[in-house]
Amino acid sequence: MKTYEQLTYEQRCQIFALNKTGISQNKMAKQLSISQ
Protein backbone atom coordinates (compact mmCIF):
# COMPACT_ATOMS: atom_id res chain seq x y z
CA MET A 1 0.00 0.00 0.00
CA LYS A 2 1.28 3.48 -0.89
CA THR A 3 2.04 5.96 1.82
CA TYR A 4 1.34 9.61 1.21
CA GLU A 5 3.27 12.64 2.38
CA GLN A 6 2.02 16.17 2.75
CA LEU A 7 3.58 18.81 0.57
CA THR A 8 6.04 21.20 2.14
CA TYR A 9 5.48 24.94 2.08
CA GLU A 10 8.27 25.25 -0.50
CA GLN A 11 6.63 22.66 -2.76
CA ARG A 12 3.31 24.49 -2.51
CA CYS A 13 4.99 27.76 -3.50
CA GLN A 14 6.64 26.06 -6.48
CA ILE A 15 3.32 24.56 -7.57
CA PHE A 16 1.65 27.97 -7.28
CA ALA A 17 4.34 29.57 -9.45
CA LEU A 18 4.25 26.77 -12.04
CA ASN A 19 0.46 26.86 -12.14
CA LYS A 20 0.58 30.55 -13.06
CA THR A 21 2.72 29.68 -16.10
CA GLY A 22 0.07 27.25 -17.35
CA ILE A 23 2.23 24.12 -17.06
CA SER A 24 0.35 20.82 -16.82
CA GLN A 25 -0.04 18.93 -13.54
CA ASN A 26 1.92 16.03 -15.00
CA LYS A 27 4.91 18.25 -15.83
CA MET A 28 4.71 19.95 -12.44
CA ALA A 29 4.82 16.59 -10.67
CA LYS A 30 7.83 15.50 -12.73
CA GLN A 31 9.69 18.74 -12.01
CA LEU A 32 9.01 18.45 -8.28
CA SER A 33 9.58 14.68 -8.20
CA ILE A 34 6.20 14.06 -6.58
CA SER A 35 3.18 11.99 -7.47
CA GLN A 36 0.45 13.62 -9.48
BANUVEX-196771 format. One record per atom (N, C-alpha, C, O, CB): x, y, z; residue in three letters. Coordinates in nm, 2 decimals. Glycine has a CB too. Example, Ala and Ser with C-alpha at 12.3 -4.5 7.8 and 13.67 -1.06 7.14 Angstrom:
% BANUVEX-196771
<<1.32,-0.57,0.78>,"ALA"> <<1.23,-0.45,0.78>,"ALA"> <<1.32,-0.33,0.78>,"ALA"> <<1.42,-0.33,0.85>,"ALA"> <<1.13,-0.45,0.90>,"ALA"> <<1.28,-0.22,0.71>,"SER"> <<1.37,-0.11,0.71>,"SER"> <<1.29,0.00,0.79>,"SER"> <<1.34,0.11,0.80>,"SER"> <<1.41,-0.06,0.57>,"SER"> 
This chain:
% BANUVEX-196771
<<0.08,-0.12,0.00>,"MET"> <<0.00,0.00,0.00>,"MET"> <<0.09,0.12,0.00>,"MET"> <<0.19,0.13,0.07>,"MET"> <<-0.10,0.00,0.12>,"MET"> <<0.05,0.22,-0.08>,"LYS"> <<0.13,0.35,-0.09>,"LYS"> <<0.11,0.43,0.04>,"LYS"> <<0.00,0.43,0.10>,"LYS"> <<0.09,0.43,-0.21>,"LYS"> <<0.22,0.50,0.08>,"THR"> <<0.20,0.60,0.18>,"THR"> <<0.21,0.73,0.12>,"THR"> <<0.28,0.75,0.02>,"THR"> <<0.32,0.58,0.29>,"THR"> <<0.14,0.83,0.18>,"TYR"> <<0.13,0.96,0.12>,"TYR"> <<0.20,1.06,0.22>,"TYR"> <<0.19,1.04,0.34>,"TYR"> <<-0.01,1.00,0.09>,"TYR"> <<0.26,1.16,0.16>,"GLU"> <<0.33,1.26,0.24>,"GLU"> <<0.26,1.40,0.20>,"GLU"> <<0.22,1.42,0.09>,"GLU"> <<0.48,1.27,0.21>,"GLU"> <<0.25,1.48,0.30>,"GLN"> <<0.20,1.62,0.28>,"GLN"> <<0.31,1.70,0.20>,"GLN"> <<0.43,1.67,0.22>,"GLN"> <<0.16,1.69,0.41>,"GLN"> <<0.26,1.79,0.13>,"LEU"> <<0.36,1.88,0.06>,"LEU"> <<0.42,1.98,0.16>,"LEU"> <<0.35,2.02,0.25>,"LEU"> <<0.29,1.95,-0.06>,"LEU"> <<0.54,2.02,0.13>,"THR"> <<0.60,2.12,0.21>,"THR"> <<0.56,2.26,0.17>,"THR"> <<0.50,2.27,0.06>,"THR"> <<0.76,2.11,0.21>,"THR"> <<0.58,2.36,0.25>,"TYR"> <<0.55,2.49,0.21>,"TYR"> <<0.62,2.53,0.08>,"TYR"> <<0.56,2.60,-0.01>,"TYR"> <<0.58,2.59,0.32>,"TYR"> <<0.75,2.49,0.07>,"GLU"> <<0.83,2.52,-0.05>,"GLU"> <<0.77,2.46,-0.17>,"GLU"> <<0.76,2.52,-0.28>,"GLU"> <<0.97,2.48,-0.03>,"GLU"> <<0.72,2.33,-0.16>,"GLN"> <<0.66,2.27,-0.28>,"GLN"> <<0.53,2.34,-0.32>,"GLN"> <<0.50,2.35,-0.44>,"GLN"> <<0.64,2.12,-0.24>,"GLN"> <<0.46,2.38,-0.22>,"ARG"> <<0.33,2.45,-0.25>,"ARG"> <<0.36,2.58,-0.32>,"ARG"> <<0.29,2.62,-0.42>,"ARG"> <<0.25,2.48,-0.12>,"ARG"> <<0.46,2.65,-0.28>,"CYS"> <<0.50,2.78,-0.35>,"CYS"> <<0.54,2.75,-0.49>,"CYS"> <<0.51,2.82,-0.58>,"CYS"> <<0.61,2.85,-0.27>,"CYS"> <<0.62,2.64,-0.51>,"GLN"> <<0.66,2.61,-0.65>,"GLN"> <<0.54,2.57,-0.74>,"GLN"> <<0.54,2.61,-0.85>,"GLN"> <<0.76,2.49,-0.64>,"GLN"> <<0.45,2.50,-0.68>,"ILE"> <<0.33,2.46,-0.76>,"ILE"> <<0.25,2.58,-0.79>,"ILE"> <<0.20,2.59,-0.91>,"ILE"> <<0.24,2.36,-0.67>,"ILE"> <<0.24,2.67,-0.70>,"PHE"> <<0.16,2.80,-0.73>,"PHE"> <<0.23,2.87,-0.84>,"PHE"> <<0.16,2.92,-0.93>,"PHE"> <<0.16,2.89,-0.60>,"PHE"> <<0.36,2.88,-0.84>,"ALA"> <<0.43,2.96,-0.95>,"ALA"> <<0.42,2.89,-1.08>,"ALA"> <<0.40,2.95,-1.18>,"ALA"> <<0.58,2.97,-0.91>,"ALA"> <<0.44,2.75,-1.08>,"LEU"> <<0.43,2.68,-1.20>,"LEU"> <<0.28,2.68,-1.26>,"LEU"> <<0.26,2.69,-1.38>,"LEU"> <<0.47,2.53,-1.18>,"LEU"> <<0.19,2.68,-1.17>,"ASN"> <<0.05,2.69,-1.21>,"ASN"> <<0.02,2.82,-1.29>,"ASN"> <<-0.06,2.82,-1.38>,"ASN"> <<-0.05,2.67,-1.09>,"ASN"> <<0.08,2.92,-1.24>,"LYS"> <<0.06,3.05,-1.31>,"LYS"> <<0.11,3.06,-1.45>,"LYS"> <<0.07,3.13,-1.53>,"LYS"> <<0.12,3.17,-1.22>,"LYS"> <<0.21,2.97,-1.48>,"THR"> <<0.27,2.97,-1.61>,"THR"> <<0.19,2.88,-1.71>,"THR"> <<0.21,2.88,-1.83>,"THR"> <<0.42,2.92,-1.60>,"THR"> <<0.09,2.81,-1.65>,"GLY"> <<0.01,2.73,-1.74>,"GLY"> <<0.06,2.59,-1.76>,"GLY"> <<0.01,2.51,-1.85>,"GLY"> <<-0.02,2.79,-1.87>,"GLY"> <<0.16,2.55,-1.69>,"ILE"> <<0.22,2.41,-1.71>,"ILE"> <<0.12,2.31,-1.66>,"ILE"> <<0.05,2.33,-1.57>,"ILE"> <<0.36,2.40,-1.63>,"ILE"> <<0.13,2.19,-1.72>,"SER"> <<0.03,2.08,-1.68>,"SER"> <<0.07,2.02,-1.55>,"SER"> <<0.18,2.03,-1.50>,"SER"> <<0.03,1.97,-1.79>,"SER"> <<-0.03,1.96,-1.48>,"GLN"> <<0.00,1.89,-1.35>,"GLN"> <<0.10,1.78,-1.37>,"GLN"> <<0.18,1.76,-1.28>,"GLN"> <<-0.13,1.84,-1.30>,"GLN"> <<0.10,1.71,-1.48>,"ASN"> <<0.19,1.60,-1.50>,"ASN"> <<0.34,1.66,-1.50>,"ASN"> <<0.42,1.60,-1.44>,"ASN"> <<0.16,1.53,-1.63>,"ASN"> <<0.36,1.77,-1.58>,"LYS"> <<0.49,1.83,-1.58>,"LYS"> <<0.53,1.88,-1.45>,"LYS"> <<0.65,1.87,-1.41>,"LYS"> <<0.49,1.93,-1.69>,"LYS"> <<0.44,1.94,-1.38>,"MET"> <<0.47,1.99,-1.24>,"MET"> <<0.52,1.88,-1.15>,"MET"> <<0.62,1.90,-1.08>,"MET"> <<0.35,2.06,-1.18>,"MET"> <<0.45,1.77,-1.15>,"ALA"> <<0.48,1.66,-1.07>,"ALA"> <<0.62,1.61,-1.10>,"ALA"> <<0.70,1.57,-1.01>,"ALA"> <<0.38,1.55,-1.08>,"ALA"> <<0.65,1.60,-1.23>,"LYS"> <<0.78,1.55,-1.27>,"LYS"> <<0.89,1.65,-1.23>,"LYS"> <<1.00,1.60,-1.18>,"LYS"> <<0.79,1.53,-1.42>,"LYS"> <<0.87,1.78,-1.24>,"GLN"> <<0.97,1.87,-1.20>,"GLN"> <<0.99,1.87,-1.05>,"GLN"> <<1.11,1.89,-1.01>,"GLN"> <<0.93,2.01,-1.24>,"GLN"> <<0.89,1.85,-0.97>,"LEU"> <<0.90,1.85,-0.83>,"LEU"> <<0.93,1.71,-0.77>,"LEU"> <<0.95,1.69,-0.65>,"LEU"> <<0.77,1.90,-0.77>,"LEU"> <<0.93,1.61,-0.86>,"SER"> <<0.96,1.47,-0.82>,"SER"> <<0.86,1.42,-0.72>,"SER"> <<0.89,1.36,-0.62>,"SER"> <<1.10,1.45,-0.76>,"SER"> <<0.73,1.45,-0.74>,"ILE"> <<0.62,1.41,-0.66>,"ILE"> <<0.51,1.34,-0.74>,"ILE"> <<0.51,1.35,-0.86>,"ILE"> <<0.56,1.52,-0.58>,"ILE"> <<0.43,1.27,-0.68>,"SER"> <<0.32,1.20,-0.75>,"SER"> <<0.21,1.30,-0.79>,"SER"> <<0.19,1.40,-0.72>,"SER"> <<0.26,1.09,-0.66>,"SER"> <<0.15,1.27,-0.90>,"GLN"> <<0.05,1.36,-0.95>,"GLN"> <<-0.07,1.35,-0.86>,"GLN"> <<-0.17,1.42,-0.88>,"GLN"> <<0.01,1.33,-1.09>,"GLN"> 
